[in-house]
């Protein structure tokens, strides 16, 4: 199981990772086009400041994910490899998963009335947030 982690001392809170995430999950070729097509698109990763240090809010693939238990529609499941995934087709936008997540890692995509969770850009070797970070503050932990 992979998760996105952060070296806080390297992070400059430039939010490039968030923009890369948005672009990677859209059909647009560049960030300007993303904003034209869907200005309310939401990232699946967020950098915030907690206790004066950068912190990354992203799905940590909990051993016993509360978001899975909270979803009455089986839209969120935990795969055999430990990855937590959300089926956007099954999501009804009840937001129970958002309330249940202790890490604030589930986001609202209100215009589509669904929740979204980091999908590690499809789970392959490429993660847009990590690849785009100019200070190499993000990394993948297995």
Rosetta blueprint (number, residue, H / E / L):
1 X L
2 X L
3 X E
4 X E
5 X E
6 X E
7 X L
8 X L
9 X L
10 X L
11 X L
12 X L
13 X L
14 X L
15 X L
16 X H
17 X H
18 X H
19 X H
20 X H
21 X H
22 X H
23 X H
24 X H
25 X L
26 X L
27 X L
28 X L
29 X L
30 X L
31 X H
32 X H
33 X H
34 X H
35 X H
36 X H
37 X H
38 X L
39 X L
40 X L
41 X L
42 X L
43 X L
44 X L
45 X L
46 X E
47 X E
48 X E
49 X E
50 X E
51 X L
52 X L
53 X E
54 X E
55 X E
56 X E
57 X E
58 X L
59 X L
60 X L
61 X L
62 X L
63 X L
64 X L
65 X L
66 X H
67 X H
68 X H
69 X H
70 X H
71 X L
72 X L
73 X L
74 X L
75 X L
76 X E
77 X E
78 X E
79 X L
80 X L
81 X L
82 X L
83 X L
84 X E
85 X E
86 X E
87 X L
88 X L
89 X L
90 X L
91 X L
92 X L
93 X L
94 X L
95 X L
96 X H
97 X H
98 X H
99 X H
100 X H
101 X L
102 X L
103 X L
104 X L
105 X L
106 X L
107 X E
108 X E
109 X E
110 X H
111 X H
112 X H
113 X L
114 X E
115 X E
116 X E
117 X L
118 X L
119 X L
120 X H
121 X H
122 X H
123 X L
124 X L
125 X L
126 X L
127 X L
128 X H
129 X H
130 X H
131 X H
132 X H
133 X L
134 X L
135 X L
136 X L
137 X L
138 X E
139 X E
140 X E
141 X E
142 X L
